Amino acid sequence: MKKVLVVEDDPMVAMINMEYISKISQLEIVGHAVNKQEIFEYLQKFKVDLILMDIFLGGESGLEILQAVRGEGYTVDIIMITSANGSEDIKKALSLGCLDYLIKPFDFERFKCAIKKFHDKNELFNEKKIVQEDLDRLNIIKKENFEILPKGLNEKTLNGIINKIDNLNGKEFNIKEICELTEMSNVTIKKYLDYLEKIDYIKENIIYGNIGRPQYVYKKI
């Protein structure tokens, strides 16, 4: 079980975050902190694997706390949670090794995507030997999550489509199948698949049959 520390000064929000965590297997809530002092007390007492931290904690800054945690040599994974979407805050959080950045309000599907990134990273670094392809895949996850989306694409919709693709466990799929899973139109799905292909999250193959148009199929890289 991976130990998770929730850092949030709003009791209601903290309760919602802990409820989300309780729905996911292999995660164990180790505690709830509201300030920098309590965070370091937990880090010294437990082997914390993941911190969910709001960027605004009363009179303290989550970014400054993140910087302090890194300054003390802790490599714990941290997911920042905030109502702010300023690019400078996101850029700084990433530079300090933030694993993911959730902008309120976010739903459980988006939360699961963040936790999947956490599990994927841990699974990769548990391997005795890491190959370039695995590192590239990890970089693709970061790129997909933080790159400014092209006009007309929505982050929530994108993450919902990614979640459906991930659930296919590497199987090939076509546009129609994703349309049925998401209840979206062909035109909409095609735009998102084109984007995912552009950032090397999926690859496109063309199957030529004896009759009719060629069929486009996709597969997660």
C-alpha positions, -999 to +999 in steps of 0.1 A: +000+000+000+012+035-009+010+060+019-007+093+010-007+125+030-035+150+024-025+187+029-055+210+029-067+237+053-104+235+042-119+205+061-147+200+035-122+198+006-099+176+026-128+152+032-136+151-005-100+144-014-098+116+012-130+101-001-115+100-036-084+083-022-104+057-004-120+046-037-087+036-052-070+004-042-033+003-031-036+037-015-036+043+023-043+077+039-015+083+064-028+116+077-041+151+071-019+182+075-028+218+073+007+235+074+044+231+068+052+220+103+027+192+103+039+181+068+075+177+080+062+159+112+045+133+090+075+130+066+098+123+096+074+098+112+062+079+081+075+068+047+051+090+027+048+080-009+025+107-022+014+142-010-018+159-023-013+195-015-034+227-020-013+256-033-030+280-008-028+270+029-040+299+049-009+322+053+014+297+037+023+290+001+021+254-012+048+262-037+072+274-009+064+243+010+071+222-020+104+240-024+113+234+013+104+197+010+128+193-020+154+214-002+154+189+027+161+161+002+126+144+002+118+129-032+082+121-023+058+125-052+035+156-049+003+164-067-007+201-064-044+210-061-056+246-066-083+269-079-056+290-096-046+283-132-018+308-137+009+295-160+037+308-138+025+288-108+022+257-129+057+262-144+072+267-110+055+236-096+068+215-125+103+229-120+102+217-084+093+182-094+055+183-090+040+151-105+007+166-115-014+197-112-052+195-106-073+227-111-105+229-091-131+218-097-119+184-109-139+152-111-130+117-100-120+106-135-093+134-136-082+124-101-078+088-112-056+099-142-033+117-117-030+086-095-024+065-126+006+087-134+018+081-099+015+043-101+031+043-136+061+063-124+066+040-094+062+009-115+089+022-138+114+030-111+109-003-094+125-020-124+161-029-120+169-017-155+152+012-172+153+015-210+150+047-230+115+038-243+101+037-207+116+071-199+102+086-231+067+073-222+070+090-188+080+123-205+050+119-228+027+117-198+041+150-185+039+167-220+003+156-225-007+169-191+008+203-191+011+215-226-012+243-235-040+227-255-049+238-290-080+260-294-112+239-293-098+212-271-109+208-234-086+193-207-115+175-190-126+159-223-090+150-232-084+133-199-117+114-202-107+101-237-072+092-224-088+072-195-109+052-220-078+045-241-058+034-210-086+010-201-081-008-234-048-021-221-028-017-253-055-030-277-060-014-311-091+007-315-109+029-340-128+062-339-162+045-337-152+024-306-141+055-287-172+074-298-193+046-283-173+046-250-175+084-246-208+091-263-192+118-284-193+125-321-169+112-347-157+147-355-150+155-319-131+122-312-110+127-344-098+161-332-086+146-299-070+116-315-052+138-339-038+157-309-028+126-290-010+113-321+008+147-325+023+144-289+031+107-295+006+093-270-009+071-296+001+060-331-021+056-362-021+027-386-040+023-418-056-010-428-063-015-464-091-039-472-102-054-505-133-032-507-142+003-496-121+029-478-091+022-457-097+019-420-078+039-395-069+022-362-050+035-333-029+021-304-013+036-273+024+039-276 
